[in-house]
């Protein structure tokens, strides 16, 4: 879609503008609630100051969305095909607006209480709930795309935990007889690099999800598709900038829960958690699996802690996070359904 066509469509369909505004809000919220998980560990292990870490995350989030969206659009495609909102353009736009409003309400509430919820799961749940409200059946849900969500949930959990466990076990053996001061000096640099990699992959994974929602909204008003060559460069830049902005204006509550309360990390452990989480996200992104960056990073941290000893992980906080994830699908899905019904009834 060309910029002139986009402006014309907006003028003719103000309801579409509402959905674009809400998508922008969700991306910004994602930047300040999800992105901090990427750099929480390097703050916990004191390899970088919180202020510098947040700036690093903002820059790498921008790079992740921008670069990965240039050559891999599989996650974009998964999101654009996950739900069908029928043939009425106005109702479709209202339903997507309702879904996005649900995500914002859900995410801000979780952020207020310092709980690192997943906007990825909230996005999928809200879109599905809105589609059910529009179709009045489950026919609007694409089961094949939902299977990717379930597969991604399982794979990200297992790979994050196992990679974190294995990497730290290997590093522990390598540095067992080394001078701690010297090894810490090396791992300060390595962890900052791995944190940047993690933030980059957060942008690549989550940024594509929201580009997908933009493309889905536009598809009801113009002939657009989600193949990588048809994603507008301006849209990629816009989503990248919003995510970076969100990261730069918030995040310390989530950083505290993820990096300080769950487990105290040494520098090499922080490197292992970041690297394990980033590699897991890279695999998911290249295979088109929409996964939770928070979920992946958290399980990587838990794997690192378990490699030392099980008692080093605060399993109470881990259980609270898992409960939040379990509640997100039905909770945000119901919000998407309810708000869609309300908006359609008063349109």
N, C-alpha and C positions, 0 to 999 in steps of 0.2 A: 504494500500500500504506500503510495506517495504521500508526502506531507500535505499537499493541496487537497488530495482526496480525503485524508484524515480530517482536516479542518472542516470540509464540507459535510462529512458524515456527522461530526460533532454538532454542527449548527442545526442539522435536520433532526437529530436524535439527542436531545439534552439528557435523557435517561442514561445514555451511554457514557456521557461525561461523568455522571455520578459514579458509575462503576469504575472508571479510570481513576477518579479521585480516591476511591476506597482502596483500589489496588495499590496506589501510591502510598497510602497510609499503612497498609499491611507490610509492604516492603520495608518501610522505615521502622516499623515496630519490630520486624524480623531482625533488622540491623542491630537494634539495641537489646533484644532478648536472646537471640540465638548466636549472633556473632561473638559475643564475649566468651562463650564456651571455648572458642578456638585459642584464646590467649590466657585463659584462667590458670593453666598449669605453669606457664612461665612466670606468672606473678606469684603463684604459690611457692615456687622454688627460688624466688627472688633473683632471677636472671635479668629481669627488666622491670622498670617502674611501671605502675598501672597506667599513667598518662601516656608514656611512650608505647606501651603495649596496645592501648586502644587506638592510637594513631596508626600503628603497624597493621592492626586488624582491619581498620578502615581502608587503608591503601591496598592491602592484599585481597579484601573482599571485592573491591572495584576491579582489580586485575583478574580475579577468578571468573567473575561474570563476563567480563569483556573478552578475555582470551578464549575460554572454553566454548563460549557461544558462537565463536567464529567457525569452529570446525566440528562440533558435536552437539546435535540438537535432539538427542534421544529422550532426554528427560522432558524437554519442551513438548515433544510429541505425546509422551505418556499423559501429561496433564491435560492437553487439549482434547484427548479422546476418553477421559475418564468418566465423563457424564454428558448426557444429552438433555438440553432444556427445551426441546420441542421446536415448533416452527414459528411461533409468535415472537418476533424480535423484541418487542417491548417487555413481554413477560420474562423472556430469557435474560434481558439486562437487569430487570428487577430481582430475579432470582440470584444472579451472580452478585449483585449489590448486597443482597441479604446475606449471602454466604460470606462475603468479605467483611461485612459489619460484625458477623458472628466471630470471625477470626480475631478481629481487633479487640472485641470485648473479652474473649477468652484469653488472649495473649497478655493484655494489660493487667487483667486480674492476677494471672500467674506471676507476672513481673512484680506486681505490688507486694506479693507474699514471698518473693525471692525464689520461686520454684522454676527451674529451667524446663518449661514445657516445650513442645515441638510445634512450631508453626506449620511444618510440613504435614504432620498428621492432621492438624487442625484444618489446613487448607483442603485436604482430600476429604475429610469428614464433612466439612461445611458444604462443599460443592455437591457431595452425594446427597446430603440432607435436603438441599435446595432442589435438586433434580427430582427427588422422590415427591416433594411438595408440588412441583409443576406437573409431573406425570401421574400423580396419585397412585403410582405403583412403583415397583423396583425396576421397571423396564428401562428407565433412564440411566441405570448404572451399567457401566461397561465392566463385566466380570473379568475379562482378560487383563484389563489394565489394573483392576483391583488386586488380581493375583500377583502382579509385580510389587504392589505395596506390601502385601503379606510376605512375599519372598524377600523383599528388601528389609523388612522388619527383622526377619530371622537371620538373614545373612549379615546385616550390619551388627547385630548383637553378638553373634558367634565370632565373626572376623575381628571386631573391635577388641573383644575380651581376649581371644586367643593370641592375636598379634601383640597386644600389650603385654601379655604374660610371657610369650616366647622371646620377644625382643629384650625385655628387661632381664630375663634369665640369662640370655647370651651375654649381654653387657656385663652383668654381675660376675660371670666367669672370667671375662676378659680383663676386667679391672680389679679382680680380687686382690692381687698383690701389688697394685699400683699405689703411688702416692696420691692421697685424696685431694690435696691442694692442686696438684697438676691436672688430675682428671676433671676436677670441678671447673678449672679454667677452660678446658676444651669444651666441656658440655654446656658452658654458658653460651658459647657461640652456636653449638649444634642445636641447643634447645630453641634459641631465637629463630634459627633457620626452620626448624620443624614446626614452630608455632606459626611462622609466616606461611608455610606449606599448608597447615591446617586451615588457616584463615582463607587462603586462596581457594582451597577445595570447598569450604563453606559457601563462598561466593559462587563457585562453579555449580554446585548442586542446588542450592536454594534460589540463586538468581534465575536459573533456568525454569524453575517451577513458576515463578511469578511472570516471567516472559511468556510462559505457556498460558497463564490466565489472561494476559493482555491479548494474546493471539486468539484465545477462545472467545473473548468478548467481541473482538473485531470480526470474527468469522460470521457472526449473525447479521452483520451489516455490510459486509463486503466479501469478495472472493479471496480469502486469505487461507494459507495453510501453514503448517508448522515445520516444513522442511527447512533445513539450515540455511539454504540460499534465499529464503523468503522472509527471514527475520530481519526487520529494518535495523540498520546500524544505529540510528538515533534512539530506537527503543532499547537496544543493548546498553548504550551509554547512559540513558536515563535511569534504567534499573540499577546499573552499577553505581551511579552517583547517589541514588536514594539509599541504597544499602550501606554505602560508606558513610553517609550523613547520619543514619540511624545508629551506626556503631560508634560514631564520634561523640554522640550526645548522651549516651547512657551505657549501662552495663555493669556497674560495680556491685549491684545486688546479686546478679547471677554469678559474677566472678567469685564472690564470697562463698556462695553455695557450692559451686563446682570445684574451686581451687583450694579453698581453705577448710571448709567444714567436712567435706567428704573424706579427704585423706591429705596428710602432709607429705609432700613430695620432695625427694632429693633431685638434684639437677639431672642426673642420668635417667631417673624415673620419669621426670617431666618430658624429656626428649622422647622416651619410649612411648608414652601416652600420645603425644602429639603426632609422632610418625605413624603409629599404628592406626590412629583415627583418620589421618589424611590418606593413607594408602587404601583403607577400607572405602572411603568416600570416592577416591579416584576410580576404583573398580566399579562401584555402583553407578557412577556418572557415565562411564564409558559403555556400560551395558544397559543404560536406560532405566535403572531402578530408582524411583523416587524414595529416598531414605531420609531419616531424621539425622541431622548433623549433631544435635544435642545427644540423641540416643547413642550414636556411634562413639562420640567422644567420651560419654559417661562410662560406657562399658569398657572402653580402652583404659580409662583411669582405674576402673575396678580390676581389670586384668593385671595392671601394673601392681596394684596393692596386693592382690592375691599372690603374685610371684614372690613377694617378700614374706607375708604371712596373712592369713585370712583375717586375723584380728586387727590388722592395720587399716582396714576399710570400715568406715562407719556405715554399716549395713542398714541402719535405721533411715538415714538420708536416702540411700539407694532405694529402699522400699517405698519411700514417699514419692520418689521420682517415677518409679515403675507404676505406682498407683495412679499418678497423674497421667502417664501415657495411656493406661488402660481406660481412664475416664475420658480422655480427649476424643476418641472416636464416637462414642455414643453422646457425650455431652455437647461437643461442638456440632455434631451431626444434627442433634435435636434443635439446637439454637438456629442452625441454618434452615431447618424445616419450618420452625415456628415463625421466624422473621419473614421468610418467604411467603407463608400463608397470610401473614398480617399485611405485607406490602401489596400483595395481589388483591386482597379484599378491599383495600382503600385506594387503589390506583384510579 
